[in-house]
Amino acid sequence: MRVYKKVKRESHVALRHLDDNKSNSFQQLFLTKLPFTLQYDLVIDLTKSLPVENKFNIEDEEKARSIGFKDLLIVTYISKIIRRGFGNRVLNVVPRLEVEDSSHVLKKFFFGINLNPEEAFNFIELGPALNDHIAAADFRIFWGNLSSDRRFRDGSTHVAVYFKTNTIKGKRNIIKKNCKFCCWRKT
């Protein structure tokens, strides 16, 4: 599904370029190489945290499913944490691994993230309703002391994370706080 979303987004951009009569879109689409860092709104570099084999609490069942593919297991685990932490704020999370040819050792480790422009800078991360006890408890466990129970104007009560901010710079820092939480506290 992730690959489909990426291809769908890129084809949408390509069609927009082809429909634009003001520029030579063929040059932009087919002859210009776009580096990984420019393809995404946010690039997380986890290279400094290598090696990452024994840093996660991964269940034995998950380990058994991916015998021989330890890098794939780690990528899947971190992707789940990032998707859960960012929620509706992201459209796409794409990992990039660079491996040494001779020894097959992980050399560089990145995640490219496309942000959802409508949701990325919301200061509330809305969780489940309080009457859904299991999901609410799971949300509280994930977010820890950042989560709180909140009542909203429409009368609904939810577990939520409130990123307090009054400025535009503070709204941009929401993504940074979320990224730090997901990558350094949860992993």
N, C-alpha and C positions, 0 to 999 in steps of 0.2 A: 504494500500500500504506500510506503514511503517513497519508493521509486516512482510510482504512478503520480503522486503529488508533485514530485520534483519535475518530471517530464511534462505534466500538465501546466505547471507554472512557467517553465521555460518555453513551451510552445505558445502560450498566451503572449509572452513577451516577444517572441519571434514574429508572430502574426501582427502585433502592434507595430514592430519595426518595418515589416513588409508593407503594411498599409500606409506608412508615412512616406509621402512623396517628396519631402524636403531633403532627404539624405539618401546616400547610397547604402541601402540596407544590406545588400549582398556582402559588401565589405565587412560591415559590422557583425553580421551573423556567421559567415562561413570562413572568413580569413583572419579574424582577430581572436587570438587566444586569450581567454579570460582566466586569470589565476584564481586559485581556490579562495584566497582572502577577499577577493572582490565579488565573488558569487553570493556571499552571505552578508547579512546585516551584522552578525556577531560571530566571531571565531574564537573558540576556547582552545588554548594550547595547554595540553596536559603532559607535554614532553618532560617537564621538570619532575613530574611525579613518577616517572618510569624507574624501575620496573614496578608494575602494579599487581603482580600475581597474588600476593598474600594480604592485600589491603582491604578486601571486601568480605562481608559475611554472606557468601553465596551458598545456598542449600545444596546438599549432596546430590539431590535429584537433578538439579540444573547442571551440576558439574558432570554427572554421568551422561547427560544428553549431548554434551559438547566435548567429549574426550577427543583430544588431538587438535582442538580448535580453541585453545585458551584465550587467544586474543579476541576471537569472536564473542566468547562468553563475557569478557570484560566490557567490550563495546556495547553489547546488549544490555548489560546491567547498568552501565552509566547512562545509556540512552533512556532507559526507563525512568531513572531518577530525574534526568533533565526534563523529560516530557511531563512527568508528574509535577515537578516544581514550577515549571513555566506554564503548564495548563494551556489555556486558550491564547496565551501570549505568543505562542510560536505556531508557525505554519509547517515548518519542516526542520528536522534535525538530521544532519548527515555526518557520519564519521569519516575520517580520513586517516589511514595508517600508512606509514612509510617504513618498510622493512629492509634491512641490509640483505643484499642478494646472496652472499655466501653463507652467512650463519643463520638467516631467518630470524634475527633478533629485531624486536620492535625498536625503531630509531626515533620516529616522530609520531605524535598522537594528537589529532585535532578533532574538534567538532565544529561544523558550520551550522549556524542557526538562522533561519529566515523568520523574522518577527511578523506577527499579525499587526498591521498598523492600527486597527481599530481597538485592539485589546492590550497591546504591549505596555502602555503607560497608565493603565488603571491602578489606582492606589488600593483597591480591595481585591484580594484573591478569595473569591466566594467558594466556600466549601459546601458540604451537604447540610440539609436541614437538621435541626437538633433532634427531631423525633426519629430520625434514622440513626439509632444509637451506634450500630456497628461501623457504618461509614464515617460518622462523626468522630468516633474514637480513633479510627485509622488515620483520619485527617489530622487530629491532634498529635498522634504519635509521630507522623511525618514532620509536621511543622514545629513541634515542640513548644517552647515558650512564646513563639511568635503568634500562635493561634489564640483566638479568643471567641467567646460566644457573643453574638451581636443581634440586636433587633433592628429591623429596617423599617422605613417609613410605610411600606405596604403591609406591615404587621407580621411579616415572616421572620423567623429566627433561624440563623445559620451559624455554623462555625466559619470563621473567616480570618484571614490575615490582613491586617491594616498596615500599609506602608505610609506612615505619616509624612506628608510633604505639603508645602505651600507654594513652591516655586517650580518653574519649568525645569531647572537644573535638577531639582529633587525628583521630578518625574523621570528624568533620564537615568537617575541613580537607582530607580526601582529595579531596572534590568540588571544593573551591577550588583545590587544587594541579593537579588534572586540567584544570580549566577554564583556568587560567593557561597551562598547557602547550599546550593545544590552540589557544587563541585568540591567544596572543602569541608563542609560540615556533615554532609550525608554520605560522602564516599570515603 
